[in-house]
Amino acid sequence: MDSTFIHQKANELVQRAGSRDLRTIAKTVGMNITEMPFDAISGFFTFKWDLYQVVINVALDRQTKQMVCGYALSRYAEAYLFPDRVSHSMNFISPSHLVEYEANAFSSHLMLDSEEIYHLTKLGYDVQQIAALTKRHLHTILVKLLALYHMGYDMTHYYSLHSEFLQAHQELAHFSFVPK
């Protein structure tokens, strides 16, 4: 899916909800969110008939709970945008699901204003500082920065800072971008 299209659809939901809070957005689309304990999964969602339910593992930290909720919202949007292509009735959400780029790009666009994040990069904040300032998971910020790059934002001012961070964290190298 095209980065600009993902951004546009996420911002339509933000406008509809009047908020970037994922629980508010979920309620706006008729999604019920609850928390309960699980051993091996981050949560699950079910979209069947008119029931939209997300259950999040209560043991997760606040930022990871946001990612789980965002992942479920991305799957809701996918079902809404492409009803012929998708058949979600019930899916478990494992930690491995939380690294899917398109789902996380959609979620990051729901939670984070593109201009605000871009402005923070212009001010010289690194990815860890942006995560701390916005109170978002580091992975969410990395996805947002990569999405901004894919949408055509000029990230040349940020390239060296981003590269330094990724060199120190080789396991995150897939979040790199090359200046244009």
C-alpha positions, 0 to 999 in steps of 0.5 A: 500500500502507498505511504501517502494513502496510508497517511491519508486514511489514518488522518481521516480517522483522526479527523472523524474522532477529533483525537489522536488517542487510539482508544478514542479513535477505536470508540469512534469506529465502534470498537470495544477495547478491554484488557485481560491477562495472557501468557504468550500473546499481546492480545487479539481482535475480532471483527464479526458482524457488528462486533468489533472487539480488541483485547489487550494483554494487561501485563504489557507496558503502556506504549506496547498497549498503544501499539497493540491497539494501533495494530487492531485499528490498522486491521479494522481500516484494512477490512473497511477499505478492502472488504473483498480482500480481507476476512478477519473474524478473530486474530491473535496479536503476537509480538511478531505482528507488532513489527509489520510496517504497513500496520505500524505506519497506519498506527503511527499516523493515527498517533503522531502528527507528521508536521510535529515529528518532522519539526522535532527532527529539524530541531535536532532531536534524535529518535529516542528523544522524540519517543520520550517527548511524545511518550510513544514506543521507540518502534512507533517513532522509527516507523513514523520517520521511515513513513515520512521519508517514503512520503517525500519529506526531505530528511537530509538534515536528519540522516546523520543523526538517524544513521548514528542511532541505527549503527548503535542498534544494528537490529533496527537497521531495516529502518534506515533511509538514504538521503535523496 
